[in-house]
Amino acid sequence: MLTYKSTKTSVAKVSSKGKIVAVAPGSCKISVKSQGVTSNITVIVLPNKVKTVASDFSSANIIQLKKGTTYKFRVRGFVKSGSKKYYGEFGKTYKLKTNK
């Protein structure tokens, strides 16, 4: 007979038949025991995929930039789940030259 157990049921639950169900982002260990022998696996639950969003950036007030210098900017979004941040891909690079 096999017995299953999750170390964090707040992250993933496991049924008596071994079916693992994700509950919330995080990680936990699932143990399987049979005839005194135990085996463990680590399960990592990621947050749901974040929808792609668009933004129109028209102006910003950034201090301490040098005059007549070209700067490059890239932006990427993130979602926070608990105390952990999950980052998306960087957007395209924009060049900006400051006035002299």
C-alpha positions as CSV (number, residue, x, y, z in Angstrom):
1,M,0.0,0.0,0.0
2,L,1.2,3.5,-0.9
3,T,0.7,6.5,1.4
4,Y,1.2,10.1,0.2
5,K,1.9,13.2,2.2
6,S,2.5,16.9,1.4
7,T,4.7,19.0,3.7
8,K,2.7,22.1,2.9
9,T,-0.9,21.6,2.0
10,S,-1.2,25.3,1.6
11,V,0.9,24.9,-1.6
12,A,-0.1,21.5,-2.9
13,K,-2.4,18.7,-1.8
14,V,-2.0,15.0,-2.6
15,S,-4.9,12.5,-2.7
16,S,-4.8,9.0,-1.3
17,K,-4.3,7.9,-4.9
18,G,-1.3,10.1,-5.5
19,K,-3.0,12.9,-7.5
20,I,-1.2,16.2,-6.8
21,V,-3.4,19.4,-6.9
22,A,-1.7,22.9,-6.8
23,V,-3.2,25.2,-4.3
24,A,-1.0,28.3,-4.2
25,P,2.4,29.5,-5.5
26,G,5.4,28.1,-3.5
27,S,7.2,24.8,-3.0
28,C,6.7,21.7,-1.0
29,K,7.8,18.1,-0.8
30,I,5.5,15.2,-1.5
31,S,6.5,11.9,0.1
32,V,5.5,8.5,-0.9
33,K,5.8,5.6,1.5
34,S,5.5,1.9,0.9
35,Q,6.7,-1.0,3.1
36,G,8.9,1.2,5.2
37,V,10.6,2.9,2.3
38,T,10.0,6.6,1.7
39,S,10.7,8.6,-1.5
40,N,10.4,12.4,-1.8
41,I,9.9,14.8,-4.7
42,T,9.9,18.6,-4.7
43,V,6.9,20.3,-6.2
44,I,7.1,23.9,-7.3
45,V,3.8,25.7,-8.0
46,L,4.1,28.9,-10.1
47,P,1.5,31.7,-10.2
48,N,-0.9,31.8,-13.1
49,K,0.4,33.4,-16.2
50,V,0.0,37.1,-16.1
51,K,-1.9,38.7,-19.0
52,T,0.1,40.8,-21.4
53,V,-0.6,44.5,-20.8
54,A,0.4,47.6,-22.8
55,S,1.3,51.0,-21.5
56,D,1.7,54.3,-23.2
57,F,4.7,56.2,-21.7
58,S,4.6,59.8,-22.6
59,S,6.7,61.7,-20.0
60,A,8.8,61.3,-16.9
61,N,10.7,63.6,-14.6
62,I,14.1,61.9,-13.9
63,I,16.6,64.0,-12.1
64,Q,20.4,63.8,-12.2
65,L,20.8,63.0,-15.9
66,K,23.7,64.5,-17.6
67,K,23.0,67.0,-20.4
68,G,23.7,65.9,-24.0
69,T,24.0,62.3,-23.0
70,T,22.1,59.3,-24.6
71,Y,20.4,56.9,-22.1
72,K,18.8,53.6,-22.8
73,F,15.6,52.4,-21.0
74,R,14.0,49.0,-20.8
75,V,10.9,48.0,-18.7
76,R,9.7,44.7,-17.4
77,G,6.6,43.9,-15.4
78,F,6.3,41.7,-12.3
79,V,3.7,40.1,-10.2
80,K,4.1,39.7,-6.4
81,S,2.8,36.5,-4.8
82,G,3.4,36.5,-1.0
83,S,6.9,37.7,-0.5
84,K,8.2,36.5,-3.9
85,K,8.3,38.5,-7.1
86,Y,8.0,36.8,-10.5
87,Y,9.4,38.9,-13.4
88,G,8.3,39.0,-17.0
89,E,10.3,39.6,-20.1
90,F,12.0,42.9,-20.7
91,G,10.3,45.1,-23.3
92,K,12.1,46.7,-26.2
93,T,15.0,49.2,-25.5
94,Y,14.3,52.9,-26.0
95,K,17.0,55.5,-26.5
96,L,16.6,59.0,-25.1
97,K,19.1,61.9,-25.6
98,T,18.9,64.7,-23.1
99,N,19.0,68.4,-24.2
100,K,22.3,70.2,-24.1
